[in-house]
Amino acid sequence: MLFNLNSAAMEASGRRPRLLLQICLIFSTLILTFFSPVVRSSSTLDLQILSAERRVDLSSHIIRVSLTLKVENVGTSPASEILLAFSPAQVDHLAWIKAGALVGKKRKKSSLPLDVKPSNILDGPNGTKYYSVFFTSQLGSGESVSLEVLYVLTHSLEPFPVEISQSESQLVYFRDSAVILSPYHIKSQETSFRTPTNKVESFSRVEPTDRSGTELKYGPYEERPSYSYSPVIIHFENNNPFAVVEELVREIEISHWGNLQITDHYKLAHAGARQKGGFSRVEYQSKQPFGGSASFKHLLAELPPRVHSVYYRDDIGNISSSRLRIGAKKSELLIEPRYPLFGGWKATFVIGYGVPVHDYLFESADGSRYLSYSFGCPLAETVVDKLTIKVVLPEGSEDPSAVIPFQVEQRLEKKHSYLDVVGRTVLVLEKKNVVPDHNSPFQVHYKFNPVFMLAEPLMLVLGFFLLFVASIAYLHMDIAIRKS
Amino acid sequence: MAAPETSPTPSSLRNAFGHVFSIFILILIGVLAFSIRLFSVIKYESVIHEFDPYFNYRVTQFLTKNGIYDFWNWFDDRTWYPLGRVIGGTVYPGLTLTAGTLWWLLNSLNIPLSVETVCVFTAPIFSAFASWATYLLTKEVKGAGAGLTAAALLAMVPSYISRSVAGSYDNEAVAIFALIFTFYLYIKTLNTGSLFYATLNSIAYFYMVCSWGGYTFIINLIPMHVLLCIVTGRYSSRLYIAYAPLVVLGTLLAALVPVVGFNAVMTSEHFASFLVFIIIHVVALVYYIKGILSPRMFKVAVMLVLSVGLVICCTVVAVLIALVASSPTKGWSGRSLSLLDPTYASKYIPIIASVSEHQPPTWPSYFMDLNILAFLVPAGIVACFLPLSDASSFVILYIVTSVYFSGVMVRLMLVLAPAACIMSGIALSGAFDVLTRSLKFQLPGTSEIFASDAVDTGSESVILNKDGAEEDKSEDSVKERPSKKNKKKEKEKEKEKEKEKEKEKENAGTSSSRSHAERRPLVLPVEASVIAIFLLVLLVAFYVVHCVWAAAEAYSAPSIVLTSQSPDGLHVFDDFREAYAWLSHNTDVDDKVASWWDYGYQTTAMANRTVIVDNNTWNNTHIATVGTAMSSPEKAAWEIFNSLDVKYVLVVFGGLVGYPSDDINKFLWMVRIGGGVFPHIKEPDYLRDGQYRIDSQATPTMLNCLMYKLSYYRFVETDGKGFDRVRRTEIGKKYFKLTHFEEVFTTHHWMVRIYKLKSPRNRIRGKTKKSKSKSSSTISSKSSRTRKKNPWN
């Protein structure tokens, strides 16, 4: 592994010696491999964070963290990547991460996207995991760069008390560190947490700590060595809907006759503090905002524009409480589950709709086709624990391949639908822990011969033709044994 | 047929055109029958309706998932807890197997329709089949014209629509088709004397037995008709062929259905068929002997046989009567008995009497369900008497019996509907026939041409007779020797046929004038016939309007979703499904839910939870236990429910929105049924001066019973007064607390309320007796309950 890494680094350096030198290179690589831990640690020390600012948004159950770093290379050799450290608890709940390099002056600041990958470097102290951010160009010694990192954590708010009654509001714990966990030395840093309401039951103090309104500020801290960590617990009120889709199966069926049929099967749950005791409708209805503050009764689904034949139902029939607004840019479907969801309650339902296929299906230059559709869950502010997207290609399509901006499990299946003979190829994409930030388009490429479109109509025509021929033959045939 | 040989080309072309035309009309009738039943899907949604269909749907789901063998052996532990129910052996499998086959067929063609969709559309599909079967049956009786009219009437008769709208996935949906088709095949056999049709008839009967308990109607009506034919001297070999194979094959096949089994030979419902079976054999023997003996010898033989036969008959009948009388219900099932004696159920079986569809109908319901057919039926009966044939006598018998049965139970209006349609079809078609013919003859210059046509197409019954006669002739050689009377008839027929053939041969001239003369008396004045036609068309138009209205407004509501039209638009009450969905997602899979039996099927099907009692009311004691619990005070009720392992109690309450068929309104039945088994529940305790009331005048027993408390718990907090919109009064006891139950869910409009049994309190040491501490375990609890008058003893 390390061998590859280093050889890759050598290749990246661009100076590739020829034949004779190659042997030397292999030798040197071997040597490098042997000493690589030393090399890495030296490269870690090479970088230093001048200033770091972290803003944690705790206003919903999806925690968005934005981290602004100013990195300087204090070493002698140029650096190509910077490591971001996460505690093992956080890395399990890390749903999405994005990094960008800030360029330009104050007014015209823009972010240049950078590659982020889970680093395959061995774990750090106390099981710390790393993600590496690759610079677009190497950071020379003495140079500095501003980075912006955004990441999203899910399932990180722990309700306390674990069970609440209907009228109580929901209090949660959030555990983090007052200082940023990093393998680098941080000169100056500051962390701020934003809570949804003013109501904060308690928070750990790591001086200087300051709280004003919904803002909780830790820092600034100066000159913290690498891997410093000072745990904090914030106990605050969060009554935002803890809507978690435990499983979402989305089926996208492509028909070249003009329709793209999308069917989403949801298993929804309220992941907040569990409901204690019974549910009283009279309390829920009479004292509206406080009768069930921790519950939620509707959700907003963002559907594509020009959506048609929308349905919203479950196993036992249509759910009659939904509103659809069709707009030019997007359509909004406001759905109400059959009953308001309190902590621990669950509901399942299906949303299905059709969209014109030419909005999403294109032909690429080489004659193959590709579908471009949004990944992720259309429900606003929900976490999907397990997302399965099944792209059902038309019968007769060949070599499907998917282009997805993040790592996803893929496999192929067969499905027999209306009058299929050989069955349709289904490309199954599976991803765990999906947040709304994953709603970016993905592509599925495949080859398709339009002749196959006619197969089923022709089959029907043939079937009816044979039926008529058979009936004509039967009527004209005398199958009596004895002539009357 | 022989038509091309005998008649000239233009006529045969007309015939062919007529055939194509009637096939086209039939297809349209089928489309009409199917599409008029889709109002429920269009106005509401594609969903299973009411109560029983949910059970059928659940059984079908099981069948499609686990296959036929598991289905036969299915022991359902989700219902009648802790008894369970053997579904495979207690259910009429016809509907389930039909829908299951349909689903399997579609899926093997890779048409992935869900089981639900197939179930929803089974009833409309089969009503199209039923209207085609009606066409066939009426055609056998009175010709194709009457057939088409009857089929069109049946396609939209409200009585049948009420049971076969899309989503009404019940046995009757399939059974009515099976019923009519069986009758058709019986008549067909009777008309042709063909064993082929007789065999088909048994198979159709088998399908009927599979689908509905109403098959006993067939197995009693056909023997009655056979007996009628014999008594009126219409015995023929065709009658024998129509009847004997049906009894033998039909009974054997019926015994194959697990739910019928040996009942097919053991119960009194089938007794008539065997008796008539014996009689027909005796009669056949008599006719045979009559044929081979001289009249004098025959008389001697009759004397001999009569004296011996009477003795044997008497002993057999005595033995049978003794056997039958030894059983308490005289070998009849409760439902059949309440048919014969309409007061039986209300006297002895409150559970049958409590079902609204087992009540006798009111007069308006006849008009609602049959509309103009109610007036046309007498005309049809008259038409059936001219001339009276075997087939038409059967139809008369059918209508007479079904009118009686429909008078006993609303539900059997469904059996009356096809008969009424057939009769009205005959009447209408006959009337149109007469009127149009009299128009034809009186239009100047066309009389000569039409005169010959009148013979060809004028009255279809003539053609039918002709066809029948021709077939008779062709089969003459194979036939048994017919009886004298029959012979006479046949001779007459043959004469007629010859006459007609003559007529056909000489198209113009003498025959036309003769036919002219024959038809003369039937001819009405032009004005009168025009007006009459107009009025008839108007009448039928009213019928159509009424049927469409009935289909759209009255019968398409799925009853699990209620709607109300308010000034600010349609308001939907979807509370039942809200509650069932809540139960299915937020309670444990093995939790038991107690409710009144009406909601049993829905709870098992939609919420997938175990219920104590359901709509299959096979165990009266079990239902009485639930009834007793509902009418007991809280503590006693808790003990009963706890002993049944119940975790949740579900009550339906309409007081907030004014939904009249809620549990408070059904409560007196719970008291009655409960009191029927456990005498400490007495109906008068719940009535103040014979009146059932829940206001401040109500009895303390009423105000303290569980049903009252669960329905009105915290109800007063909604409006401050506790005004019940169904009973139109303020409730009697407004503020109270529940000690043994806990509200866990109430739906949006309060229509379904779910309570959880509180777990028993911790015992305080020293205060409990030993026997009490034992009572937490189910086995030893009996002894402790004896003292407390618990219904379990």
Chai-1 contact restraints between the chains, C-beta under 6 A:
chainA,res_idxA,chainB,res_idxB,connection_type,confidence,min_distance_angstrom,max_distance_angstrom,comment,restraint_id
A,G278,B,E742,contact,1.0,0.0,6.0,A-B,restraint_1
A,G278,B,E743,contact,1.0,0.0,6.0,A-B,restraint_2
A,G278,B,V744,contact,1.0,0.0,6.0,A-B,restraint_3
A,F279,B,F745,contact,1.0,0.0,6.0,A-B,restraint_4
A,S280,B,E743,contact,1.0,0.0,6.0,A-B,restraint_5
A,R281,B,T746,contact,1.0,0.0,6.0,A-B,restraint_6
A,V282,B,R714,contact,1.0,0.0,6.0,A-B,restraint_7
A,V282,B,E717,contact,1.0,0.0,6.0,A-B,restraint_8
A,I316,B,R577,contact,1.0,0.0,6.0,A-B,restraint_9
A,I316,B,M606,contact,1.0,0.0,6.0,A-B,restraint_10
A,G317,B,E45,contact,1.0,0.0,6.0,A-B,restraint_11
A,G317,B,V47,contact,1.0,0.0,6.0,A-B,restraint_12
A,N318,B,E45,contact,1.0,0.0,6.0,A-B,restraint_13
A,S320,B,V572,contact,1.0,0.0,6.0,A-B,restraint_14
A,S320,B,D574,contact,1.0,0.0,6.0,A-B,restraint_15
A,R338,B,E578,contact,1.0,0.0,6.0,A-B,restraint_16
A,R338,B,A581,contact,1.0,0.0,6.0,A-B,restraint_17
A,Y339,B,E578,contact,1.0,0.0,6.0,A-B,restraint_18
A,Y339,B,W582,contact,1.0,0.0,6.0,A-B,restraint_19
A,W345,B,N586,contact,1.0,0.0,6.0,A-B,restraint_20
A,K346,B,H585,contact,1.0,0.0,6.0,A-B,restraint_21
A,A347,B,H585,contact,1.0,0.0,6.0,A-B,restraint_22
A,H416,B,N110,contact,1.0,0.0,6.0,A-B,restraint_23
A,S417,B,P112,contact,1.0,0.0,6.0,A-B,restraint_24
A,Y418,B,I111,contact,1.0,0.0,6.0,A-B,restraint_25
A,L419,B,N110,contact,1.0,0.0,6.0,A-B,restraint_26
A,D420,B,N110,contact,1.0,0.0,6.0,A-B,restraint_27
A,S484,B,S474,contact,1.0,0.0,6.0,A-B,restraint_28
